[in-house]
Amino acid sequence: MPESVSVVIPAYNAERFIGEAIESVLAQTHPPFEVVVVDDGSTDATATVARGYPGVTLIQRENGGIGAARNTGVAAAT
């Protein structure tokens, strides 16, 4: 049996790209166990787009940079 995979996507003002990134992850031949999107204080519709994908966990936080967003997502991953 393949190992479980958690995918963490840190995002800041990524409205234009977040849907494509999520769809790419979901289309892989080895589906992920979970997808965690961390909206790092975006001022656009990044969170709204991510929320439109069932099964995707969305975490919203104040902007702290890509490293902090990635660490937040890893800490939340199961």
Rosetta blueprint (number, residue, H / E / L):
1 M L
2 P L
3 E L
4 S L
5 V L
6 S E
7 V E
8 V E
9 I E
10 P E
11 A E
12 Y L
13 N L
14 A L
15 E H
16 R H
17 F H
18 I H
19 G H
20 E H
21 A H
22 I H
23 E H
24 S H
25 V H
26 L H
27 A L
28 Q L
29 T L
30 H L
31 P L
32 P L
33 F L
34 E E
35 V E
36 V E
37 V E
38 V E
39 D E
40 D E
41 G L
42 S L
43 T L
44 D L
45 A L
46 T H
47 A H
48 T H
49 V H
50 A H
51 R H
52 G L
53 Y L
54 P L
55 G L
56 V E
57 T E
58 L E
59 I E
60 Q E
61 R E
62 E L
63 N L
64 G L
65 G L
66 I H
67 G H
68 A H
69 A H
70 R H
71 N H
72 T H
73 G H
74 V H
75 A H
76 A H
77 A L
78 T L
